[in-house]
Amino acid sequence: MSLPVFRVDAFTAKPFAGNPAAVCPLAGWLDDGLLQAVAAENNLSETAFFVPVGDSYELRWFTPRCEVKLCGHATLASAFVVLQILEPARDSVRFETRFSGALTVSRDGDLLAMNFPLLAPWTCADPPAALIEGLGKAPAAVVQVEDNYFAIYESQEEVGNICPDLRLLEKLHPAGVAVTAPGEDADFVSRYFAPSYGIPEDPVTGSTHCSLAPYWAQRLGKTGLHARQVSERGGELWCEVERERVVIKGNAVLTLRGELLI
């Protein structure tokens, strides 16, 4: 048995940058254990699987260790595969997800625009010791949502210099950790660590911008934001904050297509 597989670099206009995701279109759902094994074999931060249902698709995402509730870069990669390869006549695609509802991705010039839920963060009055010790430098503030802590720093240089103790951050499961600050050539920058999910540092994380964008929109007094994730590979995102949604835009590039034998 074989599965089609595409590798797409998301949130970049050039190959070998941004965040690589594996995308596996399926005719029907396979056993969850097999999906997890495929994701572990791909060994990328996310593998996306989707199944056609009418004129939309059911979509799921797996890290090398587990299924996740929401993923930005693998959604962008999946939309790229649908709109650029499988159904190039379409202008948009709707994905139905188990935990995050319907997600629509539309063409926007050279970009793809994802309509995601807004997940407003709240102040974390008593940050856990593993967070502060794991980052090695105390942030100016910490905010959080259910599955993430966001450590706020004062400069892009501080964010770039963070050398986390991943063993300590892993103790925060199920929460991942983003570090963020005002940007030098963007409105804000970030990095993201999720070692308990098998992702030491994620190259570019679309889902965290469901919270980062509204945080910085309120702080900067603007609803249109240009963001950079300053990981080693790096990536760019353009965000538009609406009342209950965040539109996250980015480029994507195909770097591999083939078959996975199972």
N, C-alpha and C positions, 0 to 999 in steps of 0.2 A: 504494500500500500504506500502511496506517496501523497504528500500534501504540497500544494503550491506555496512558495514562500517568497516574499519580497523584503528587502532591507531598504529602508528609507531614512535618510538623515533629515530630521525635522528642525525647524526654526533656524535654517541656514539656506543661503542661495548657492552654496558651493559644496561639493562633496568632501567628506572626511572632517566635517565640522558639525556643530549642532548636536542633536541627540539621536543616535541610531535606534530605530525600532524595527522589529520583525513583524510582518503582517501576513497572516495566513487566512485567505478566504476559504470558507467551508461550505459544502452543500447542505450539511446538517451537523448538529452538535455531536461531538465525540465525548467519550468518558472524561470526566474532570481530571482523573489521574493521568490520562494520556496528554491532555492539554498542558498540565503542569510539567510533564516530562519534556514536552516539546519546548516549552519556555526555558526550562533548565538547560536543554541542549543548545538553544540559541544563545543563552548566557548574555543577553542584553538586559538593560534595566526593565524593558517591557516587551512582551510579545502580545500582539492584538489578534484576536480571532473574531470573524464576523460571519453571519449566516443570513442570507436574504429572506425577508418576510414581506410579501407584497412588493411595494415599491420602496421599502426601507430595509434596514439591516439591524439585526441584533448584534451587539458588540460587547466583548469581554476583554479584560486585560490581565495578564499574569506577569509577575516578576519571576526571577529564577526560583523563588521560594513560595510564593502564594498569589492568590487573586487579590486585586485591589478594587476599591470603590470608584475611583476616578483617575483618569490619566489623560494629560493633554497632548504630549508629543506623539503617543501611539494613536490617538484619535486623529491628529493631523496627518500622520502617516497613512492611516486607513482611508481617510478621505482622499488623499493623493492617489492611492491605488484605485479607488472607485472612479474618481473624476478624471484622472489622466490616463488610466490604462483600461479598466473594465468597462466603463460607461462614459466615454469622453464627450458625449453629446449633452450630458447633464450639467446643470449649473449649480446644483446643491445636492446634498445627501443627508438623510435623517438617520441617526443611529438611536436605537432603543437600548437602554442599559438597565442593569438589574438594580443598581443602587443610586444612580444620579439622574434618572429620568431620560427624557428625550434630549439629544444633542444634535444640533443642526450645523453643518459646515457648508459654507457657500464660497464661490469664487469672488474675489475682490481684487480686480486687476491681476497683478502677478502674485498676489497673496491668497491664502485660504483663511477664511474668517470663521472661527468656531464660536458658537453661542453657548456659553457655560453658565452654571448657577453662580451667583454671587454668594460667597461664604465670608461674611464680615467677621473679622477677628475681635476678640475682647481682651482687655488687659489681664495679664497674668500677674497677680499681686504677690505670689510666693513661688517663684521659679524653682524647680527641683535642683538639688545640688548637682546631680549628674549632668544637667544641661550646662550650668555655669562652668563647672570643672571640665566638662568634656570639650567646651569651646576654647578654654585656655585664656580667654580675655572677657571680662564682664561687659555685657552690652549696656547701652544707655537705657534700654527698656526691653520688655518681653511682652508680646501679645500671643494669642493662641486661638486655634479652632480645635475641633474635636480630635483631629488626627495630625496636627502639626503645631510645633512651637516656632515663633518667629522672633529672632533676636535682632534688635534694631541697633545699628552702630551709626557713628557720626560721619564716617568717610568711606569711600570706595577702597582706599588703601587698607583700612582695617579689615574689611570683608575679604580682600585678596590675601591678607596675611594669616587668616585663620588656619591653624593646623589642628584639626579636631582629634580628640581621643575617641576613636570609633567604638571602643569597648564600652566606654561610659555612655555614649549616645545610644548604643544598642539597648541599654537598660530602660530607655524611655518608651519602648514599644507599647502600644501601637503608633506612637507619635514619631514623625520625622522632624528634622530641624532645618529651618531656613535661616540664613543670615542675610541681612539686607541693609542698605544705606543709600543716601543720595548718590547719584551717578555723576561722573565727570563729563561724559559725552552722551548721557541718557538721563531720563528723569530719575530712575533708580536702578540699582544693581542688586543681584542676589546670588547666593549659592545654596545648594540643598543636599542634605545628608540623610540617608535612610538605611543604615547598616543592618537593622533588624529585618529588612525586606530583601537583603542581598544586594543592596545598592549603596556602596560606600559613599560615593558622591555622584549625583545625577548630573549629566552634562547640561541639560536644559529641562526645566520642569514647568510644563504648562499649567498643571492643576494648582500649584501654589499661587499662581497669579490670580486665581479666583478670590484670594484674600489679600495678596500683596497689592493688587491694583486698587481695590477700594481703600486700603490703608493709606497708600500714597496719594490717591485722588483727594482724600479728605485733608491730608497734611499739606499738599501742594496747592490745593484749591483749583484743580483742573480735572476734567473727566477723560481726556485723551492723553495717554501716556506711552512713552517709548521706554522699553525695559531691555536690559542686557543681563544675561546670566554669565558671570565671569568665572566659569569653570575653565579647565585646561582647553577643552574644545570650543567652548563659548557659543552663544546664540543670541538672537534678537527676537523680541516680541513687541507688538503694538497692541495696546489694550484700550478699550472704550468701556467705561463704567456706566451702566444703566441702573434703573431702580432696583431690580432684583436679579440682573444678569450682568455678565462680563463678556464682551466680545474680545477674543484673543486671536490675533492675526500673526501669520508667519509664512515663510517659504518652506519648501521641502524639495529634496533631491533623491532620485532613485540611484542606489549604488549596487544593488544585486537583485537578481531574480533567478529562481530555479525550483527544484523539487526537493523536499525532505523525505527520505525513505524511512518508513516506520513499520 
